[in-house]
Amino acid sequence: ALDVLKNALGRTVAVLGDMSELGEQELLHHYEIGAYAAQAGVDVLFCVGIRSKEMKRGARELAKKKSDSRMQIYHYAAREEMLPQLLELVKPGDTILVKASHSMEFSKVVEALKTKEV
């Protein structure tokens, strides 16, 4: 999904939440996703959930290494905490990826974005 997002026109926003059922290496996998988002050139990354702290850390560490990175990175413990800031930040022309395990109920994020008509 990040590979598709990196080819989008305009500003790219990834809203990524915790991924369940990844096994013993779940924190490492979250870290790697964050680093990959930074490598892919995502402009804005919203990380949501306890495991996603590692996603934020991976994105920050890789973004620091890239001299041209202006990536904005945010972390929130819960979807409800993140949603107002997301809706305030997104604007027409943005390409937005929303992805997480079903248990994160990110369908509510998609519905809120549709209502805003971004």
Contact map, one row per residue, 1 for C-alpha under 8 A:
1111100000000000000000000000000000000000000000000000000000000000000000000000000000000000000000001000000000000000000000
1111110000000000000000000000000000001001000000000000000000000000000000000000000000000000000000001000000000000000000000
1111111000000000000000000000000000000001000000000000000000000000000000000000000000000000000000000000000000000000000000
1111111100000000000000000000000000000000000000000000000000000000000000000000000000000000000000000000000000000000000000
1111111100010000000000000000000000000000010000000000000000000000000000000000000000000000000000111000000000000000000000
0111111100010000000000000000000000000001110000000000000000000000000000000000000000000000000000000000000000000000000000
0011111110000000000000000000000000000000000000000000000000000000000000000000000000000000000000000000000000000000000000
0001111111110000000000000000000000000000000000000000000000000000000000000000000000000000000000100000000000000000000000
0000001111110000000000000000000000000000000000000000000000000000000000000000000000000000000000100000000000000000000000
0000000111110000000000000000000000000000000000000000000000000000000000000000000000000000000011100000000000000000000000
0000000111111000000000000000000000000000001000000000000000000000000000000000000000000000000011100000000000000000000000
0000110111111100000000000000000000000000011100000000000000000000000000000000000000000000000001111000000000000000000000
0000000000111110000000000000000000000000011111000000000000000000000000000000000000000000010001111000000000000000000000
0000000000011111000000000000000000000000010111000000000000000000000000000000000000000000000000011110000000000000000000
0000000000001111100000000000000000000000000011110000000000000000000000000000000000000000000000011110000000000000000000
0000000000000111110000000000000000000000000011110001000000000000000000000000000000000000000000001111000000000000000000
0000000000000011111000000000000000000000000000111001000000000000000000000000000000000000000000000011100100000000000000
0000000000000001111100000000010000000000000000111111000000000000000000000000000000000000000000000001100100000000000000
0000000000000000111111000100010000000000000000000010000000000000000000000000000000000000000000000001100000000000000000
0000000000000000011111000100000000000000000000000000000000000000000000000000000000000000000000000000100000000000000000
0000000000000000001111100100000000000000000000000000000000000000000000000000000000000000000000000000000000000000000000
0000000000000000001111111100100000000000000000000000000000000000000000000000000000000000000000000000000000000000000000
0000000000000000000011111100000000000000000000000000000000000000000000000000000000000000000000000000000000000000000000
0000000000000000000001111110000000000000000000000000000000000000000000000000000000000000000000000000000000000000000000
0000000000000000000001111111100000000000000000000000000000000000000000000000000000000000000000000000000000000000000000
0000000000000000001111111111110000000000000000000010000000000000000000000000000000000000000000000000000000000000000000
0000000000000000000000011111111000000000000000000010010000000000000000000000000000000000000000000000000000000000000000
0000000000000000000000001111111100000000000000000000010000000000000000000000000000000000000000000000000000000000000000
0000000000000000000001001111111110000000000000000000000000000000000000000000000000000000000000000000000000000000000000
0000000000000000011000000111111111000000000000000011011001000000000000000000000000000000000000000000000000000000000000
0000000000000000000000000011111111100000000000000001011111100000000000000000000000000000000000000000000000000000000000
0000000000000000000000000001111111110000000000000000001001000000000000000000000000000000000000000000000000000000000000
0000000000000000000000000000111111111000000000000000001001100000000000000000000000000000000000000000000000000000000000
0000000000000000000000000000011111111100000000000000011111110000000000000000000000000000000000000000000000000000000000
0000000000000000000000000000001111111110000000000000001001111110000000000000000000000000000000000000000000000000000000
0000000000000000000000000000000111111111000000000000000000100000000000000000000000000000000000000000000000000000000000
0100000000000000000000000000000011111111110010000000000000100000000000000000000000000000000000000000000000000000000000
0000000000000000000000000000000001111111110000000000000000110110000010100000000000000000000000000000000000000000000000
0000000000000000000000000000000000111111110000000000000000000110000000000000000000000000000000000000000000000000000000
0110010000000000000000000000000000011111110000000000000000000000000000000000000000000000000000000000000000000000000000
0000010000000000000000000000000000001111111000000000000000000000000010100000000000000000000000000000000000000000000000
0000110000011100000000000000000000001111111110000000000000000000000000100000000000000000000000000000000000000000000000
0000000000111000000000000000000000000000111110000000000000000000000001110000000000000000000000000000000000000000000000
0000000000011100000000000000000000000000011111000000000000000000000000111000000000000000000000000000000000000000000000
0000000000001111000000000000000000001000011111100000000000000000000000111100000000000000000000000000000000000000000000
0000000000001111000000000000000000000000000111110000000000000000000000001111000001000100000000000000000000000000000000
0000000000000011110000000000000000000000000011111001101100000000000000001111000000000000000000000000000000000000000000
0000000000000011110000000000000000000000000001111101100000000000000000000011111001000000000000000000000000000000000000
0000000000000000110000000000000000000000000000111111100000000000000000000011111000000000000000000000000000000000000000
0000000000000000010000000000000000000000000000011111100000000000000000000000100000000000000000000000000000000000000000
0000000000000000011000000110010000000000000000001111111000000000000000000000000000000000000000000000000000000000000000
0000000000000001110000000000011000000000000000111111111100000000000000000010000000000000000000000000000000000000000000
0000000000000000000000000000000000000000000000111111111110000000000000000010000000000000000000000000000000000000000000
0000000000000000000000000011011001000000000000000011111111000000000000000000000000000000000000000000000000000000000000
0000000000000000000000000000011111100000000000100011111111100000000000000000000000000000000000000000000000000000000000
0000000000000000000000000000001001000000000000100001111111110000000000001110000000000000000000000000000000000000000000
0000000000000000000000000000001001000000000000000000111111111000000000000000000000000000000000000000000000000000000000
0000000000000000000000000000011111100000000000000000011111111100000000000000000000000000000000000000000000000000000000
0000000000000000000000000000001011111100000000000000001111111110000000001000000000000000000000000000000000000000000000
0000000000000000000000000000000001100100000000000000000111111111000000001000000000000000000000000000000000000000000000
0000000000000000000000000000000000100000000000000000000011111111100000000000000000000000000000000000000000000000000000
0000000000000000000000000000000000100110000000000000000001111111110000000000000000000000000000000000000000000000000000
0000000000000000000000000000000000100110000000000000000000111111111011100000000000000000000000000000000000000000000000
0000000000000000000000000000000000000000000000000000000000011111111010000000000000000000000000000000000000000000000000
0000000000000000000000000000000000000000000000000000000000001111111000000000000000000000000000000000000000000000000000
0000000000000000000000000000000000000000000000000000000000000111111110000000000000000000000000000000000000000000000000
0000000000000000000000000000000000000000000000000000000000000011111110000000000000000000000000000000000000000000000000
0000000000000000000000000000000000000000000000000000000000000000011111000000000000000000000000000000000000000000000000
0000000000000000000000000000000000000100100000000000000000000011011111100000000000000000000000000000000000000000000000
0000000000000000000000000000000000000000001000000000000000000010000111110000000000000000000000000000000000000000000000
0000000000000000000000000000000000000100111110000000000000000010000011111000000000000000000000000000000000000000000000
0000000000000000000000000000000000000000001110000000000000000000000001111100000000000000000000000000000000000000000000
0000000000000000000000000000000000000000000111100000000100110000000000111110000000000000000000000000000000000000000000
0000000000000000000000000000000000000000000011100000000100000000000000011111000000000000000000000000000000000000000000
0000000000000000000000000000000000000000000001111001100100000000000000001111100001000000000000000000000000000000000000
0000000000000000000000000000000000000000000001111000000000000000000000000111111011000000000000000000000000000000000000
0000000000000000000000000000000000000000000000011100000000000000000000000011111011000000000000000000000000000000000000
0000000000000000000000000000000000000000000000011000000000000000000000000001111111000000000000000000000000000000000000
0000000000000000000000000000000000000000000000011000000000000000000000000001111111100000000000000000000101001000000000
0000000000000000000000000000000000000000000000000000000000000000000000000000011111110000000000000000000000000000000000
0000000000000000000000000000000000000000000000000000000000000000000000000001111111111000000000000000000000000000000000
0000000000000000000000000000000000000000000001010000000000000000000000000011111111111100000000000000000000000000000000
0000000000000000000000000000000000000000000000000000000000000000000000000000001111111110000000000000000000001000000000
0000000000000000000000000000000000000000000000000000000000000000000000000000000111111111000000000000000000000000000000
0000000000000000000000000000000000000000000000000000000000000000000000000000000011111111100000000000000000000000000000
0000000000000000000000000000000000000000000001000000000000000000000000000000000001111111110000000000000000000000000000
0000000000000000000000000000000000000000000000000000000000000000000000000000000000111111110000000000000000000001100100
0000000000000000000000000000000000000000000000000000000000000000000000000000000000011111110000000000000000000000000000
0000000000000000000000000000000000000000000000000000000000000000000000000000000000001111111000000000000000000000000000
0000000000001000000000000000000000000000000000000000000000000000000000000000000000000111111101000000000000000000000001
0000000000000000000000000000000000000000000000000000000000000000000000000000000000000000111111000000000000000000000001
0000000000000000000000000000000000000000000000000000000000000000000000000000000000000000011111000000000000000000000001
0000000001100000000000000000000000000000000000000000000000000000000000000000000000000000001111100000000000000000000001
0000000001111000000000000000000000000000000000000000000000000000000000000000000000000000011111110000000000000000000001
0000100111111000000000000000000000000000000000000000000000000000000000000000000000000000000011111000000000000000000000
0000100000011110000000000000000000000000000000000000000000000000000000000000000000000000000001111100000000000000000000
1100100000011111000000000000000000000000000000000000000000000000000000000000000000000000000000111110000000000000000000
0000000000000111000000000000000000000000000000000000000000000000000000000000000000000000000000011111000001001100000000
0000000000000111100000000000000000000000000000000000000000000000000000000000000000000000000000001111100001000000000000
0000000000000001111000000000000000000000000000000000000000000000000000000000000000000000000000000111110101000000000000
0000000000000000111100000000000000000000000000000000000000000000000000000000000000000000000000000011111111000000000000
0000000000000000000000000000000000000000000000000000000000000000000000000000000000000000000000000001111111000000000000
0000000000000000000000000000000000000000000000000000000000000000000000000000000000000000000000000000111110000000000000
0000000000000000110000000000000000000000000000000000000000000000000000000000001000000000000000000001111111000000000000
0000000000000000000000000000000000000000000000000000000000000000000000000000000000000000000000000000111111111000000000
0000000000000000000000000000000000000000000000000000000000000000000000000000001000000000000000000111110111111100000000
0000000000000000000000000000000000000000000000000000000000000000000000000000000000000000000000000000000011111110000000
0000000000000000000000000000000000000000000000000000000000000000000000000000000000000000000000000000000011111111000000
0000000000000000000000000000000000000000000000000000000000000000000000000000001000100000000000000100000011111111100000
0000000000000000000000000000000000000000000000000000000000000000000000000000000000000000000000000100000001111111110000
0000000000000000000000000000000000000000000000000000000000000000000000000000000000000000000000000000000000111111111000
0000000000000000000000000000000000000000000000000000000000000000000000000000000000000010000000000000000000011111111100
0000000000000000000000000000000000000000000000000000000000000000000000000000000000000010000000000000000000001111111111
0000000000000000000000000000000000000000000000000000000000000000000000000000000000000000000000000000000000000111111111
0000000000000000000000000000000000000000000000000000000000000000000000000000000000000000000000000000000000000011111110
0000000000000000000000000000000000000000000000000000000000000000000000000000000000000010000000000000000000000001111111
0000000000000000000000000000000000000000000000000000000000000000000000000000000000000000000000000000000000000000111111
0000000000000000000000000000000000000000000000000000000000000000000000000000000000000000011111000000000000000000110111
